[in-house]
Amino acid sequence: MKRYFWSLLVLTVLCLSGPAQAQSPQRGLSVILNAAAAGSWGNYHALIIGINNYKQWPRLQTAVKDATVIRDTLVTRYGFAEKNVILRTDKAATRLQIIRDLRYMAQSMRPDDNLLIYYAGHGQLDDLTGDGFWVPAEGAMKAPGTWVANSYIKAILSSEKVQAKNVVVIADSCYSGSMLRGGPSLMSMDDQRYQEKLAEKAALRSRQVISSGGVEPVADGGAEGHSLFAFYLIDALRKNDREVIDLENLFHTKVWKPVTEIGDQRPNVGRLKTPMDQDGQFVLYNAAWARDQQARQATLEAERQKQAALEAKAQKARQQASVASAEMELQRQRIAMEKEKLAYERQQMERERVLEQERRELEKQKQEIEYAKLQARLEALEQQKKSNAAATSASPSSADGPLLASVTRARQPGYTGDRLALFPIQVIVDWGAGADDRYRVDVINAVEEISHDLTRMEFSMIHKRVCGRPRDVAVFPEKMAAEAEQIWVKPSLFAGYEPDWAKLKAIGANLDADLAMLVSLRMSDNSRMDIYLYDFRSGEKFELKDKGLTFNSILGGARTYAKQILKEYYRNK
């Protein structure tokens, strides 16, 4: 079925003026043009009419959809503010309403504004005058007085009172070409100065017309529910990949050829010959393209920042790895130095241990020689005093080591000195289960040495009232040895061992002694020595404690501490 409609579409084109901006109030879009452009784009306005349902004329199929999609495309892709676009369809597109809209739009334009008028509907020629008409929704058959005259539309748009800079009428109707006068003045889009020239053209006033045919009927059907002309026009607007383009070039490069070859109609572009036309151009600014470019730039910038962040992170990771590697190397060197130091210290300790062992062996040999001399003297004296009871002293060793010491023998007639009893030494080894057996042997040897040292001391040299030379020493009664070892008790769970003074006093009743000396050794990593002196007569107690001792300091300390506590006792006395 043939589709008859006249359309005038006026598109307000943005004019280039350096880096100028045209804003879309609805979407807040800011359009920034090439710096080489000149002029100002201004605002875009549009009157779009599409009529399918007529009271008397045949119904059309595609006009309303064509008008609606054109409106949506201009708003979404080309920066037309919705408030500046009027859409009239079907019964809203009456003759009175169309005339009101034309006059309102024409009178409200400003010098930098651009107006686009699009009409899709029936069109008709007057057989008498040859004038073309738009047929409104209520238009009657064969009644030109009920139509909108082409000459009236041209008169409005040609008026000097219409201040709009650029006006374009796009008519998709029968006989729409009757409005044209003169041909297009195309600019080559391959020209490097195309955008610059376009800006110059857009700065001039223009009154242009694009028609879907000449003075012949045009088809209503086409593709995808659009007329043939509207389909290719919408397709060209959607696929336009230029920042700016003039409508004449868009029409001739994308619309004219397929419509001419496929349909039996001759679309055309021309001008309204009027003093208001200065051969300017209606230019479309592709706001969607600009948004896409901005989005791509934003995406590229985000990707660049992401890559920069990743690179910075990688650089930081490399630096951290380098620092960690350097720290590991320093740590390795420190560990190697510590190993060397520990090895050296072990060597020194082993050397000192060997030296200490040799010293102890020498000291032991000296003591054995001295003991042999004393023993010989004792035997000589015993031969001279056969009338007196004699007893020889010894230091037998039990299975756990030499715990028995000595006690002074019976008083000799006329002797007035104090008798001193040296009780068995208490030994506590606290090196743990993992201690080397060699250390346990050292402890036994140390106790033997201390016992031997103390029992061989000439205590009379400490004070004239002390009797304790070897010739006065008798063997501690073996039957009392076990009882003597039990005098050490712990007052509480966490306390150390102390003498049970009551038990010590009871043992003293069976001894011919005035004083008792008790020695406690705790052999551990932090060794200590406790020496007690007890007066059987007065019950006085003296003690001397020293902790934090080394193994070697204990060996030489027993004699010193024994002398010190005896001196303290007689000093107080």
C-alpha positions as CSV (number, residue, x, y, z in Angstrom):
1,M,0.0,0.0,0.0
2,K,1.3,3.5,-0.9
3,R,2.0,5.8,2.0
4,Y,1.3,9.5,1.5
5,F,2.8,12.0,3.8
6,W,4.5,15.3,3.8
7,S,7.1,16.0,6.5
8,L,9.1,19.1,7.6
9,L,11.8,18.3,10.1
10,V,13.9,21.2,11.5
11,L,17.1,20.2,13.3
12,T,18.9,22.9,15.4
13,V,22.6,22.4,14.7
14,L,25.4,23.1,17.2
15,C,27.8,25.7,15.8
16,L,31.5,25.2,16.2
17,S,33.4,28.0,18.0
18,G,36.8,26.9,19.3
19,P,36.3,24.7,22.4
20,A,32.6,25.5,22.9
21,Q,30.1,23.5,24.8
22,A,26.4,22.6,24.1
23,Q,24.6,21.2,27.2
24,S,21.7,18.8,27.4
25,P,19.7,19.9,30.4
26,Q,17.9,16.6,30.7
27,R,21.1,14.4,30.8
28,G,23.7,17.0,31.8
29,L,25.7,16.2,28.7
30,S,28.6,18.6,28.0
31,V,29.7,18.5,24.4
32,I,33.3,19.7,23.8
33,L,34.1,20.2,20.1
34,N,37.4,20.3,18.3
35,A,39.5,23.4,19.1
36,A,39.8,24.2,15.4
37,A,36.0,24.7,15.1
38,A,34.4,28.2,15.2
39,G,31.1,29.5,16.3
40,S,28.6,28.2,18.9
41,W,26.3,25.2,18.5
42,G,23.3,26.5,20.5
43,N,20.4,24.4,21.5
44,Y,18.5,21.7,19.6
45,H,14.7,21.8,19.2
46,A,12.4,19.4,17.2
47,L,8.8,19.1,16.1
48,I,8.1,15.5,15.2
49,I,4.7,14.4,13.6
50,G,3.6,10.9,12.8
51,I,0.0,9.9,11.8
52,N,-1.3,6.4,11.2
53,N,-5.0,6.7,12.0
54,Y,-7.0,9.1,9.8
55,K,-10.8,9.8,9.9
56,Q,-11.2,9.6,6.1
57,W,-7.8,8.7,4.6
58,P,-6.4,5.2,4.4
59,R,-4.7,4.0,7.5
60,L,-0.9,4.0,7.4
61,Q,1.3,1.3,9.1
62,T,4.7,2.8,9.9
63,A,4.4,6.6,10.4
64,V,3.9,6.6,14.2
65,K,6.8,4.2,14.8
66,D,9.0,6.2,12.4
67,A,8.3,9.4,14.3
68,T,8.8,7.8,17.7
69,V,12.1,6.1,16.9
70,I,13.4,9.4,15.2
71,R,12.5,11.2,18.4
72,D,14.2,8.6,20.6
73,T,17.3,8.6,18.5
74,L,17.7,12.3,18.5
75,V,17.3,12.4,22.3
76,T,19.6,9.5,23.2
77,R,22.3,9.9,20.6
78,Y,22.4,13.5,19.4
79,G,21.9,15.6,22.6
80,F,18.4,16.8,22.0
81,A,16.9,17.7,25.4
82,E,13.5,15.9,25.9
83,K,11.9,19.2,27.0
84,N,12.8,20.8,23.6
85,V,11.2,18.0,21.6
86,I,7.5,17.9,20.7
87,L,6.0,14.6,19.5
88,R,2.5,14.6,17.9
89,T,0.9,11.3,16.8
90,D,-2.5,10.3,15.4
91,K,-5.4,12.2,16.8
92,A,-3.1,14.7,18.6
93,A,-1.8,15.8,15.2
94,T,-4.8,18.0,14.1
95,R,-4.5,20.8,11.6
96,L,-4.9,23.4,14.4
97,Q,-2.4,21.7,16.7
98,I,0.2,21.4,13.9
99,I,-0.1,25.1,13.0
100,R,0.1,26.1,16.7
101,D,3.2,24.0,17.1
102,L,4.8,25.4,14.0
103,R,4.2,29.0,15.1
104,Y,5.3,28.3,18.7
105,M,8.5,26.7,17.6
106,A,9.3,29.4,15.0
107,Q,8.6,32.3,17.4
108,S,10.5,30.8,20.4
109,M,13.8,30.2,18.6
110,R,16.9,32.2,19.6
111,P,19.7,33.3,17.2
112,D,21.9,30.3,18.0
113,D,19.1,27.7,18.1
114,N,18.5,24.9,15.6
115,L,15.1,23.5,14.6
116,L,14.3,20.1,13.1
117,I,10.8,19.4,11.8
118,Y,9.9,15.8,10.8
119,Y,6.6,14.8,9.2
120,A,5.4,11.2,8.5
121,G,1.9,10.9,7.1
122,H,-0.3,11.4,4.0
123,G,0.7,14.2,1.6
124,Q,-1.3,15.6,-1.4
125,L,-1.1,18.0,-4.3
126,D,-3.7,20.6,-5.2
127,D,-4.8,20.0,-8.8
128,L,-5.7,23.6,-9.2
129,T,-2.6,25.4,-7.6
130,G,0.0,22.6,-7.7
131,D,0.8,23.3,-4.1
132,G,1.7,20.4,-1.7
133,F,-0.1,19.7,1.6
134,W,0.3,17.8,4.8
135,V,-2.9,15.9,5.7
136,P,-3.7,16.1,9.5
137,A,-5.5,13.4,11.3
138,E,-9.0,14.9,10.8
139,G,-8.3,16.1,7.2
140,A,-11.1,15.4,4.7
141,M,-10.8,13.8,1.3
142,K,-10.6,16.4,-1.6
143,A,-10.9,19.3,0.9
144,P,-7.6,21.3,0.8
145,G,-9.0,23.7,3.3
146,T,-8.7,21.0,6.0
147,W,-5.0,20.4,5.2
148,V,-1.8,22.2,6.1
149,A,-0.4,24.0,3.0
150,N,3.2,23.6,2.0
151,S,3.3,27.3,1.1
152,Y,2.2,28.2,4.7
153,I,5.0,26.1,6.2
154,K,7.5,27.8,3.9
155,A,6.1,31.2,4.7
156,I,6.6,30.6,8.4
157,L,10.1,29.3,8.1
158,S,11.1,32.0,5.6
159,S,10.0,34.8,7.9
160,E,12.7,37.2,9.1
161,K,11.1,37.0,12.5
162,V,12.2,33.4,12.9
163,Q,15.5,33.8,14.6
164,A,16.7,30.2,14.4
165,K,20.1,29.8,12.9
166,N,19.6,26.4,11.2
167,V,16.2,24.9,10.2
168,V,15.8,21.6,8.4
169,V,12.5,20.0,7.3
170,I,12.5,16.2,6.7
171,A,9.3,15.1,4.9
172,D,8.5,11.4,4.4
173,S,5.3,11.7,2.4
174,C,3.9,11.7,-1.1
175,Y,4.7,14.7,-3.2
176,S,7.2,15.9,-0.6
177,G,9.6,17.1,-3.2
178,S,7.3,20.0,-4.2
179,M,8.9,22.1,-1.4
180,L,12.4,21.9,-2.8
181,R,14.1,24.7,-4.6
182,G,17.8,24.3,-5.6
183,G,20.2,21.5,-5.1
184,P,22.6,20.6,-2.3
185,S,26.1,22.1,-1.7
186,L,27.9,19.0,-0.5
187,M,31.3,19.1,1.2
188,S,33.7,16.2,0.9
189,M,34.0,14.3,4.2
190,D,37.5,13.1,3.1
191,D,38.7,16.7,3.2
192,Q,41.2,17.1,6.1
193,R,39.5,20.5,6.8
194,Y,36.0,19.0,6.7
195,Q,35.3,19.7,10.4
196,E,36.8,23.1,10.2
197,K,34.7,24.0,7.1
198,L,31.7,22.4,8.7
199,A,32.1,24.7,11.7
200,E,32.2,27.7,9.3
201,K,29.0,26.5,7.5
202,A,27.2,25.8,10.7
203,A,27.8,29.4,11.8
204,L,25.7,30.6,8.8
205,R,21.9,30.5,8.7
206,S,20.3,27.6,6.7
207,R,16.8,26.6,5.6
208,Q,17.1,23.1,4.3
209,V,14.6,20.4,3.1
210,I,15.1,16.6,2.9
211,S,12.3,14.6,1.2
212,S,11.6,10.9,0.9
213,G,10.5,11.4,-2.8
214,G,9.9,14.0,-5.5
215,V,6.4,14.8,-6.8
216,E,5.4,11.2,-6.7
217,P,3.8,8.8,-4.2
218,V,6.2,7.0,-1.8
219,A,5.9,3.6,-0.1
220,D,4.5,3.2,3.4
221,G,6.2,-0.3,4.0
222,G,9.9,-0.9,4.2
223,A,11.8,-3.0,6.8
224,E,11.4,-3.7,10.5
225,G,8.1,-1.8,10.7
226,H,9.5,1.4,9.2
227,S,9.0,3.1,5.8
228,L,11.9,2.5,3.4
229,F,13.1,6.1,3.8
230,A,12.8,6.1,7.6
231,F,14.5,2.8,7.9
232,Y,17.7,4.0,6.2
233,L,17.5,7.4,7.8
234,I,17.3,5.8,11.3
235,D,20.0,3.3,10.4
236,A,22.3,6.1,9.2
237,L,21.7,8.1,12.5
238,R,22.4,5.0,14.6
239,K,25.6,3.9,12.8
240,N,27.1,7.3,12.3
241,D,30.7,7.0,13.7
242,R,31.7,10.6,13.3
243,E,31.9,13.3,16.0
244,V,30.1,15.8,13.8
245,I,28.3,15.5,10.4
246,D,26.1,17.6,8.2
247,L,22.7,16.2,7.3
248,E,23.2,16.6,3.6
249,N,26.3,14.3,3.7
250,L,24.5,11.9,6.0
251,F,21.6,11.7,3.5
252,H,23.7,11.3,0.4
253,T,26.2,8.8,1.8
254,K,23.8,6.5,3.8
255,V,20.2,7.1,2.6
256,W,19.8,8.2,-1.0
257,K,21.4,5.2,-2.8
258,P,19.6,2.3,-1.0
259,V,16.2,4.1,-1.1
260,T,16.7,4.9,-4.8
261,E,17.8,1.4,-5.8
262,I,15.2,-0.5,-3.7
263,G,12.1,1.8,-3.9
264,D,10.3,3.4,-6.8
265,Q,11.0,6.9,-5.4
266,R,13.6,9.6,-5.6
267,P,14.6,11.1,-2.3
268,N,16.2,14.5,-2.5
269,V,17.8,17.3,-0.5
270,G,17.6,21.0,-1.2
271,R,16.9,24.5,0.3
272,L,14.1,26.9,0.8
273,K,15.1,29.7,-1.4
274,T,14.7,32.7,1.0
275,P,16.9,35.6,2.1
276,M,17.1,33.8,5.5
277,D,19.1,31.0,3.9
278,Q,22.9,31.9,3.8
279,D,23.9,28.5,2.5
280,G,24.8,27.2,5.9
281,Q,24.6,23.6,7.1
282,F,22.5,21.8,9.7
283,V,25.1,19.8,11.7
284,L,24.5,16.9,14.0
285,Y,26.8,16.5,17.0
286,N,27.1,12.8,17.8
287,A,26.7,12.9,21.6
288,A,26.5,9.1,21.9
289,W,29.8,8.9,20.1
290,A,31.3,11.4,22.4
291,R,30.0,9.5,25.4
292,D,31.4,6.3,24.0
293,Q,34.8,8.0,23.4
294,Q,34.7,9.3,26.9
295,A,33.8,5.9,28.3
296,R,36.6,4.3,26.2
297,Q,39.0,7.0,27.5
298,A,37.8,6.4,31.0
299,T,38.2,2.6,30.5
300,L,41.7,3.1,29.0
301,E,42.6,5.4,31.8
302,A,41.2,3.0,34.4
303,E,43.2,0.2,32.7
304,R,46.3,2.4,32.7
305,Q,45.8,3.2,36.3
306,K,45.2,-0.5,37.1
307,Q,48.4,-1.4,35.2
308,A,50.3,1.3,36.9
309,A,48.9,0.1,40.3
310,L,49.9,-3.5,39.4
311,E,53.3,-2.3,38.3
312,A,53.7,-0.3,41.5
313,K,52.6,-3.3,43.5
314,A,55.0,-5.6,41.5
315,Q,57.8,-3.0,42.1
316,K,57.0,-2.9,45.8
317,A,56.9,-6.7,45.9
318,R,60.3,-6.8,44.1
319,Q,61.7,-4.3,46.6
320,Q,60.3,-6.2,49.5
321,A,61.7,-9.4,48.0
322,S,65.1,-7.7,47.6
323,V,65.0,-6.4,51.2
324,A,63.9,-9.9,52.4
325,S,66.7,-11.5,50.4
326,A,69.3,-9.0,51.9
327,E,67.9,-9.6,55.4
328,M,68.1,-13.4,54.9
329,E,71.7,-13.1,53.7
330,L,72.5,-10.9,56.8
331,Q,70.7,-13.5,59.0
332,R,72.7,-16.3,57.3
333,Q,75.9,-14.4,58.0
334,R,74.9,-13.8,61.6
335,I,74.1,-17.4,62.1
336,A,77.4,-18.4,60.5
337,M,79.2,-16.0,62.9
338,E,77.2,-17.3,65.8
339,K,78.2,-20.9,64.9
340,E,81.8,-19.9,64.7
341,K,81.5,-18.1,68.0
342,L,79.8,-21.1,69.7
343,A,82.4,-23.4,68.2
344,Y,85.2,-21.2,69.6
345,E,83.4,-21.0,73.0
346,R,83.1,-24.8,73.1
347,Q,86.8,-25.1,72.3
348,Q,87.6,-22.7,75.1
349,M,85.2,-24.5,77.5
350,E,86.8,-27.8,76.6
351,R,90.2,-26.3,77.1
352,E,89.2,-24.9,80.5
353,R,87.6,-28.2,81.5
354,V,90.8,-30.1,80.7
355,L,92.9,-27.5,82.5
356,E,90.5,-27.7,85.5
357,Q,90.6,-31.5,85.5
358,E,94.4,-31.4,85.4
359,R,94.4,-28.8,88.2
360,R,92.2,-31.0,90.3
361,E,94.3,-34.1,89.7
362,L,97.4,-32.1,90.8
363,E,95.6,-30.9,93.8
364,K,94.4,-34.4,94.6
365,Q,97.9,-35.7,94.3
366,K,99.2,-33.0,96.6
367,Q,96.5,-33.8,99.2
368,E,97.3,-37.5,99.0
369,I,101.0,-36.7,99.6
370,E,100.1,-34.4,102.5
371,Y,97.7,-37.0,103.9
372,A,100.4,-39.7,103.7
373,K,102.8,-37.4,105.7
374,L,100.1,-36.7,108.3
375,Q,99.3,-40.4,108.5
376,A,102.9,-41.2,109.2
377,R,103.1,-38.6,111.9
378,L,99.9,-39.9,113.4
379,E,101.3,-43.4,113.5
380,A,104.4,-42.2,115.2
381,L,102.4,-40.4,117.9
382,E,100.3,-43.5,118.5
383,Q,103.4,-45.6,119.1
384,Q,104.4,-43.1,121.8
385,K,100.9,-43.0,123.4
386,K,100.1,-46.7,123.7
387,S,98.5,-46.1,127.1
388,N,95.8,-43.9,125.6
389,A,93.0,-45.1,123.5
390,A,93.6,-44.4,119.8
391,A,91.5,-44.4,116.7
392,T,92.4,-43.8,113.3
393,S,90.2,-41.8,110.9
394,A,89.1,-42.8,107.4
395,S,86.7,-41.6,104.8
396,P,84.9,-44.6,103.5
397,S,82.6,-44.2,100.5
398,S,79.1,-45.4,100.2
399,A,77.5,-46.6,97.0
400,D,76.2,-43.1,96.4
401,G,79.5,-41.4,97.1
402,P,81.5,-40.3,100.2
403,L,78.7,-38.8,102.3
404,L,80.3,-39.6,105.8
405,A,82.7,-37.0,107.1
406,S,84.2,-37.1,110.6
407,V,83.6,-36.4,114.3
408,T,86.2,-35.5,117.0
409,R,87.2,-38.4,119.2
410,A,86.9,-38.6,123.0
411,R,88.3,-35.8,125.0
412,Q,91.8,-36.3,126.2
413,P,92.4,-35.6,129.9
414,G,93.3,-32.0,130.5
415,Y,92.2,-30.8,126.9
416,T,89.9,-27.7,127.1
417,G,89.3,-27.0,123.4
418,D,85.9,-27.4,121.6
419,R,85.2,-30.6,119.9
420,L,83.9,-30.2,116.3
421,A,81.8,-32.9,114.5
422,L,81.6,-32.7,110.7
423,F,78.4,-34.3,109.5
424,P,78.0,-36.2,106.2
425,I,77.7,-33.9,103.2
426,Q,74.2,-33.6,101.6
427,V,74.4,-33.6,97.8
428,I,71.5,-32.8,95.5
429,V,72.1,-33.2,91.7
430,D,69.6,-31.3,89.6
431,W,71.0,-31.5,86.0
432,G,68.0,-33.5,84.7
433,A,67.8,-36.9,83.2
434,G,69.7,-36.0,80.1
435,A,72.9,-35.0,82.0
436,D,76.1,-36.7,80.9
437,D,77.3,-39.5,83.1
438,R,80.7,-37.8,83.0
439,Y,79.2,-34.9,85.0
440,R,77.8,-37.3,87.6
441,V,81.3,-38.8,88.0
442,D,82.6,-35.2,88.4
443,V,80.1,-34.7,91.3
444,I,81.2,-37.8,93.1
445,N,84.8,-36.8,92.7
446,A,84.0,-33.3,93.9
447,V,82.2,-34.5,97.0
448,E,85.1,-36.9,97.8
449,E,87.5,-34.0,97.4
450,I,85.5,-31.6,99.6
451,S,85.0,-34.3,102.3
452,H,88.7,-35.1,102.2
453,D,89.6,-31.4,102.3
454,L,87.4,-30.6,105.3
455,T,88.3,-33.7,107.3
456,R,92.0,-32.9,106.9
457,M,91.7,-29.3,107.9
458,E,93.6,-28.2,111.1
459,F,90.7,-26.3,112.6
460,S,92.9,-25.4,115.6
461,M,94.6,-22.9,113.3
462,I,91.3,-21.0,112.9
463,H,91.0,-20.5,116.7
464,K,92.9,-21.7,119.6
465,R,89.8,-23.2,121.2
466,V,89.0,-25.4,118.2
467,C,90.1,-29.0,118.3
468,G,90.1,-30.6,114.9
469,R,93.5,-31.6,113.8
470,P,93.8,-35.0,112.1
471,R,95.3,-36.7,115.2
472,D,92.1,-35.8,117.1
473,V,89.7,-37.1,114.4
474,A,87.9,-40.4,114.9
475,V,85.7,-42.4,112.5
476,F,82.1,-41.3,112.6
477,P,80.2,-44.2,114.1
478,E,78.8,-46.3,111.2
479,K,75.6,-47.1,113.1
480,M,74.8,-43.4,113.3
481,A,75.6,-42.6,109.6
482,A,72.2,-43.4,108.3
483,E,70.6,-41.4,111.1
484,A,72.8,-38.4,110.4
485,E,71.9,-38.4,106.7
486,Q,68.2,-38.0,107.7
487,I,68.6,-34.7,109.5
488,W,67.9,-32.8,106.2
489,V,64.2,-31.9,105.7
490,K,62.0,-29.6,103.6
491,P,59.8,-27.2,105.6
492,S,57.4,-26.8,102.6
493,L,56.9,-28.1,99.1
494,F,58.7,-25.2,97.5
495,A,61.3,-24.6,100.2
496,G,64.9,-25.9,100.1
497,Y,66.4,-28.5,102.4
498,E,67.3,-27.4,106.0
499,P,68.7,-29.2,109.0
500,D,66.1,-30.7,111.4
501,W,67.6,-29.1,114.5
502,A,65.7,-31.2,117.0
503,K,67.0,-34.4,115.4
504,L,70.5,-32.9,115.2
505,K,70.4,-32.1,118.9
506,A,69.3,-35.7,119.7
507,I,72.2,-37.1,117.6
508,G,74.6,-34.7,119.5
509,A,73.7,-36.3,122.8
510,N,75.5,-39.5,121.6
511,L,78.5,-37.6,120.4
512,D,81.4,-36.3,122.4
513,A,81.3,-33.0,120.5
514,D,80.6,-29.4,121.2
515,L,80.0,-28.1,117.7
516,A,78.4,-29.6,114.5
517,M,79.2,-28.5,111.0
518,L,76.7,-29.4,108.2
519,V,77.2,-28.9,104.5
520,S,74.6,-29.0,101.7
521,L,75.5,-28.9,98.0
522,R,73.0,-28.4,95.2
523,M,74.8,-29.3,91.9
524,S,73.0,-27.7,88.9
525,D,73.4,-25.1,86.2
526,N,73.0,-22.6,89.1
527,S,74.8,-24.4,91.9
528,R,74.7,-23.3,95.6
529,M,76.4,-24.3,98.9
530,D,74.8,-24.0,102.4
531,I,77.0,-24.4,105.5
532,Y,75.5,-24.5,109.0
533,L,77.3,-24.5,112.4
534,Y,75.4,-25.7,115.5
535,D,76.4,-25.3,119.2
536,F,75.2,-28.4,121.1
537,R,75.6,-26.6,124.4
538,S,73.7,-23.3,123.7
539,G,71.6,-24.4,120.7
540,E,73.0,-21.4,118.7
541,K,72.8,-21.7,115.0
542,F,75.0,-20.0,112.3
543,E,74.6,-20.4,108.6
544,L,76.4,-19.2,105.5
545,K,74.7,-19.6,102.0
546,D,76.0,-18.8,98.6
547,K,74.2,-19.4,95.3
548,G,74.9,-18.7,91.6
549,L,78.1,-20.7,91.9
550,T,79.9,-22.5,89.2
551,F,80.9,-26.1,89.4
552,N,84.6,-25.2,89.8
553,S,84.0,-22.5,92.4
554,I,82.3,-25.1,94.7
555,L,85.5,-27.2,94.8
556,G,87.7,-24.5,96.2
557,G,85.0,-22.8,98.2
558,A,84.2,-25.4,100.9
559,R,87.4,-24.9,102.9
560,T,87.0,-21.1,102.7
561,Y,83.4,-21.1,103.8
562,A,84.1,-23.5,106.7
563,K,86.9,-21.3,108.0
564,Q,84.6,-18.2,107.6
565,I,81.7,-19.6,109.5
566,L,84.0,-20.7,112.4
567,K,85.6,-17.3,112.5
568,E,82.1,-15.7,112.6
569,Y,81.1,-18.0,115.4
570,Y,84.1,-17.2,117.7
571,R,83.9,-13.5,116.8
572,N,80.3,-13.3,118.1
573,K,81.2,-15.5,121.1
